[in-house]
Structure formats: C-alpha cells, structure tokens
Amino acid sequence: MNRLLHNFCDNLAGFAMSCLPPVLRRAAQGAMPQLDKPLSKSFVFKLAQSKEELEACFRLLYTEYVKAKLMKPDSSGMRIILHHALPTTSTLICKYRNHIIGTVSLIRENKFGFPMQKAFNLDEVLKKNGNVAEVLSLAIDSRFRSSKNKIMIPLLKFLYEYAEYRFDTRYLVIAVNPRHISFYEDVLCFRRLRNSKVNHYSLVNGAPAIGAYLDLEEAKETFFQKYAQLPLNQNLYHYFTAAPLPNGYFPHRRFHTTTDPVMTPELIDYFFNKKTKLFSKLNSHEIDLLHAIYNLPEYQHCLPPQAKGTPASEPEQTRIHRRFPVRCPARLRLGQPGVSDGIALTVYECSEKVFCAHAEYPLMVGLSGEADIDLGESEHCTLAVEIVRLSKHHNRAVMFHIRESVGTQNRLWLKFVRALSKAHIATDLEEATRFYDTLMVAENEAQDSA
C-alpha cells in the first residue's frame, strides 16, 4: 500500500508540474542554476578507471537509489547492471577530496541494446544520422544535497563534452522520473520521445518514467536562442560551449579511439561473479553475446560458460574480421580533376581489410585512390583503397576495401587494428602499440643497408 501511495504521489506531482508554464516550472523547482561561482579544486571530474572508483560509484548508486525507493535492498550493497560490464560503457565521476560524491554512466549502442529499450521505443532516434548513447545511473551524494546543482551542472557539462568530443555521440537518450522531466526539458532542452510515458519502469523498481532525447548538434543553436542574452551566471550556452571546466580530466589517448574500456578480466570477475551474481542470471543468448564481445582467451575464465555445442563467438561468425569504433581524420585522393587536395573523411569503424568513413560529399562505388589516415596524435598511414559499398540510409557513409599490397604503410594499419583487438582496456594501447617505433626503425635500417 505504501508503494502504491508513493507511486500515486509521484504521478500527481509530475502531472501538476507538467501543467505549469515553463517559467513557473523553473521557479517551482528552483532549477535554473547559478554558474558564477566555480567549484574549488577539491572537486575533480574524471572517468572511473580503478576497482576502488568503480566500487565507490556502485555503492553510491545503491545508497541513493534505495533511499529514493528506486531499488530494493541487496546484500551486495551495490547497484550494477549488465551494461556496466561492456567496453562501450563509460562511468563519469565527481570526486571531492578523494571521495566520490557524484556519478553518471554513458552507454553506447551495443549488442545488448540500450537498457531503455525494455520499456521505450527508440526507433525515432536510432534512425537518425549519428551515434546514440544512453545516460543512466545518475546519483549525487545526499550529504551534498544543499549544493546538488553546483555539482550536477558541472558533472553534466563534463558528460556533454565527453559524449560529443570523446565518445563520438550525437544523440543522448534518457529515462527520468516525471518529477524531474521539467529540468531536462526546460533547462537542458531535451525532447520527449513519442509515447514517452511508462507507468512501471522495472529498471527503477517499478517507478514511472518519461523517455527523452537530446540532439547535441542542434542543442548549440537551441541553447544560443534560449540563453545567449542572459547574464553569465545563468548563460548555459556560454557555460556548455565556451566556458572551461578546470576541474575536468579526460583520459589520455594515443590513438583516435572513441571508447575507454576499463573492465579487465579481474574486474569483471570481481563485480559480476563475486560481489554480485549478475552473470549467473543470464540466458544462453546473453551469454553468447558476452563471449562475442570478449572473445579474447584472457576473459574466458570470468564469463559464464556457453552451452555445450555452441561454437565460440557464434554471433560473430558472419563477420570475418572484427570492427572497432574510431574517429580518425583522413583525406581521400582520387587523382581526378578538381579534387587534387583530397576529399575529407572521418573514419568511424575499422578492421584489417575494410574501414567505414563519412565523406564530405557523396561518392560512388568503384572509385579508387589513396587514403591518408591519422591514426593518433603522432601516427598516420597511407593506404590504397577502393569504395565497395554505400550506406542505404546515408549517401556519405562509405565502406572502403584496403587493397592488398606490401609495405610499411599496410603493416602500420594491420598493427594498429590488431592492437585494438588485443587491448583489454583503453590504457593497454599505450603499451600495445609501441611497435610503431620499432617498426619504423627496422624499415629505416633496411633502407640504409640497401
């Protein structure tokens, strides 16, 4: 009965708030943040990368979700979902004097789909041109409740910058309680999904939820129109697009990758087998998907065993070479009149034999030439390529086949892709790709001796 009463009050409060004009909604919530007082250096925003940071995030989520009756008590003392195990999930944190007081997770599109898709239809967003990420597992330590907006707004700015510039994301989707939807709509300019309301969302203990999304590219113009004329202490356009966040620290990347996986075999075993029993609850299809994602020998001991007779990585059999998400600037030279300077490309997916890229204007199947690709901050290669496929949905999304040839440039590409396939976590790439230096030395020595 208490639970029913609680849900009824939530629904009533959400309905009443949604009936107010936007200005009164903001006044009722006190939602308009004050941005004129930057946080001290004691507050740090970063990616959760260690066992201790991840565990503190999951315990903070548990504490706050149980308090809000969005989760039932659990002996683990942690709130973890299966998607936290995936290499396409990043958990962002706010630390205050080495204590984690805020956290939020971003989930890229993956084999399991988005958690929201169990209750919401995301087709209207997924059919758009651009990568999608779900925002979830947001919590602020209740001991900092008096300064909640002072922490949440910088955390959301850090998430905004990470999503667009590091996670290669254009659309954010989110499910929020009706009591909070006005903040996301009126302040952050999210739009509701069609058929957005669900009265029983299992991911938050059956509480109601509203689904919404934000186009990060359009948001700049929307924020400009809404906030550009306001003083700086209320100007979210300036805050999100121009103001620095001195307390924010992004992980270093030697190469133009777009994810920051942190789950080593040891961490997966600790969080999903020992501290919780999430893996023991998976069905055979979910187990097969996990093996397809983590198809490295080092992970086999921590994954639930596949059913007897199931070929290893069965879902991947139709694809000969694994593909990896990247965001590499490139230029295509076709050797045709008028395009001597090359056509700008952005490589967004790569494998040993092919790569996919967005071109600055439409191209045709059958064209061939050379692609100069920036692999990272100091490495690049030049490949002989041919266009073999165009996207059915976007005529500037192109698949290139890498022509067979022998030489340093092709070996650089192969080493790069194979390093991506062997790296357990993002920081492994710092060591796994030292071969670039030794490879170039060997090539130079061979040329000198000749």
PyMOL commands that set and color helices and strands:
alter all, ss='L'
color gray80, all
select helices_A, chain A and resi 2-19+22-29+51-67+82-85+115-118+123-126+142-166+181-187+202-204+216-227+232-234+236-241+265-274+279-281+284-293+297-302+314-316+408-422+428-432+435-449
alter helices_A, ss='H'
color red, helices_A
select strands_A, chain A and resi 43-47+89-96+99-108+132-140+171-176+191-201+207-215+324-333+343-350+354-359+368-374+380-390+397-402
alter strands_A, ss='S'
color yellow, strands_A
deselect
rebuild
show_as cartoon
